[in-house]
């Protein structure tokens, strides 16, 4: 006998290949419907804005100054 996905979907039958059996809707061993959705819970206080780390801020400021100097050099070397 060949059973197709349409038939299994119509009768809401699940295939359990590990145990080599079909699981019917009223089967007491049938687990809860599989879900591929992942739930992420985040504590509310972790969403509050935090002050930037001063070391990181100094690094970002130095990078910005270096990029500004590079722009000035590029503009003065134009033909």
Backbone torsions as a table, in degrees:
resi	resn	phi	psi	omega
1	UNK	NA	137.9	177.7
2	UNK	-112.1	122.5	178.1
3	UNK	-107.9	131.5	-178.9
4	UNK	-102.0	169.9	179.3
5	UNK	-65.0	-35.6	178.9
6	UNK	-61.9	-43.0	179.3
7	UNK	-64.2	-45.5	-179.3
8	UNK	-63.9	-39.6	179.0
9	UNK	-66.6	-42.4	-178.5
10	UNK	-61.5	-42.8	-178.3
11	UNK	-93.9	2.7	179.4
12	UNK	56.5	45.4	179.9
13	UNK	-99.6	136.2	178.8
14	UNK	-105.6	147.0	176.8
15	UNK	-96.0	128.6	177.7
16	UNK	-115.7	86.5	-175.1
17	UNK	-66.8	-29.2	-179.1
18	UNK	-62.3	-43.4	-179.7
19	UNK	-97.1	2.9	178.9
20	UNK	54.2	56.3	179.2
21	UNK	-151.6	165.0	174.0
22	UNK	-100.8	142.1	-179.8
23	UNK	-112.6	119.7	-177.4
24	UNK	-88.9	159.0	-177.3
25	UNK	-55.0	-33.8	-177.7
26	UNK	-95.8	12.8	179.8
27	UNK	-70.5	121.2	-178.2
28	UNK	-65.8	-21.9	179.3
29	UNK	-87.2	-5.3	-177.3
30	UNK	-68.4	125.3	-179.4
31	UNK	-74.9	173.8	176.0
32	UNK	-63.5	149.1	-178.2
33	UNK	-51.7	136.1	-179.9
34	UNK	-66.7	142.9	178.7
35	UNK	-130.2	133.5	179.3
36	UNK	-104.7	17.8	178.6
37	UNK	-93.4	135.3	179.8
38	UNK	-109.1	130.8	179.7
39	UNK	-100.4	130.8	178.6
40	UNK	-117.9	126.0	178.1
41	UNK	-109.8	129.4	-177.9
42	UNK	-121.7	131.4	177.1
43	UNK	-61.8	140.0	-175.7
44	UNK	-56.8	-40.0	-176.7
45	UNK	-68.8	-19.0	177.9
46	UNK	-74.8	-11.8	179.4
47	UNK	-89.9	-8.3	179.4
48	UNK	-71.4	143.0	178.3
49	UNK	-62.9	140.5	178.5
50	UNK	-113.9	156.7	176.4
51	UNK	-70.6	141.0	179.9
52	UNK	-68.2	149.0	176.0
53	UNK	-67.5	127.4	-175.5
54	UNK	-61.2	-36.6	178.2
55	UNK	-62.7	-44.3	178.8
56	UNK	-66.7	-37.8	179.8
57	UNK	-66.3	-40.9	177.0
58	UNK	-61.6	-40.5	179.0
59	UNK	-63.6	-43.2	179.1
60	UNK	-64.9	-40.2	178.5
61	UNK	-64.6	-41.5	178.6
62	UNK	-63.9	-40.5	177.9
63	UNK	-62.7	-43.0	179.9
64	UNK	-63.1	-42.2	178.2
65	UNK	-63.3	-42.4	179.6
66	UNK	-62.8	-40.1	178.9
67	UNK	-67.9	-38.1	177.2
68	UNK	-63.6	-42.7	178.0
69	UNK	-62.8	-39.8	178.4
70	UNK	-62.5	-40.6	178.3
71	UNK	-63.8	-41.4	179.5
72	UNK	-63.8	-44.1	178.3
73	UNK	-60.2	-42.0	-179.9
74	UNK	-63.7	-38.6	-178.2
75	UNK	-73.0	-32.6	-179.5
76	UNK	-79.3	-20.2	-179.9
77	UNK	-94.6	9.5	178.4
78	UNK	-69.6	142.9	178.2
79	UNK	-71.2	NA	NA
